[in-house]
Amino acid sequence: MNINQFIPSSSIAKLDGMVGSNTNNNVNTDTNGGLDFSSILKDKLDGVNAKQVDADNITNQFIQGDNVDVHQVMISAQEAQMSLQLAVQVRNKIVEAYQELNRMQV
């Protein structure tokens, strides 16, 4: 399952024109030298996606009869499930915080 299709591609998520790129890794920094939230979020979602793909590949290898330990199949499936649940909970907290900010009176 590829979860990258669920990542919004709106202009809010694309801040490449406003921030510089860090030469050490793919995480962008803002003008003050801090990390860019959207870059960190995308990097972590890519990690969740990688776990999902790895679990799917190991499961397919096991089904095809390759030399894959059943423990490894179960561990990778649980890691993928837990990382996806964590990503969903983080998303829920972000949406909740956004809604709370919208309810605030200025």
C-alpha positions, -999 to +999 in steps of 0.1 A: +000+000+000+015+033-010+004+061+013+020+089-006-011+092-027-029+106+004-004+135+009-020+167-002-003+185-030-016+219-023+005+251-023+004+250+016+025+218+016+049+231-011+071+258+006+102+252-016+102+287-029+103+302+006+129+281+024+164+270+016+177+235+015+200+220+041+231+204+025+234+176+051+200+160+044+167+165+025+151+185+053+146+222+045+154+250+069+137+284+073+155+317+073+163+315+110+180+282+106+151+261+121+137+230+105+108+233+081+077+215+095+064+203+061+098+188+052+100+169+085+064+157+081+070+145+045+102+128+055+084+109+083+055+100+061+080+086+036+094+065+064+059+051+072+054+044+035+087+025+034+076+004+063+043-004+045+061-014+013+087-035+032+060-054+051+041-059+018+072-072+001+082-096+029+046-109+031+046-115-007+079-133-004+065-155+024+034-163+003+055-172-027+074-197-006+108-179-004+130-185+026+114-159+049+110-165+086+073-162+098+085-141+128+101-115+104+068-113+085+048-107+116+073-082+131+074-062+099+036-062+096+032-050+132+059-023+127+040-011+096+007-011+114+020+007+144+038+033+124+006+039+103-015+042+135+010+067+149+009+088+117-029+088+119-028+100+155-003+127+146-026+138+118-055+139+141-036+161+166-025+185+138-061+188+126-073+193+161-047+221+167-057+238+134-093+237+143-085+252+178-065+280+162-095+288+139-118+290+168-096+315+186-108+351+186-082+377+177 
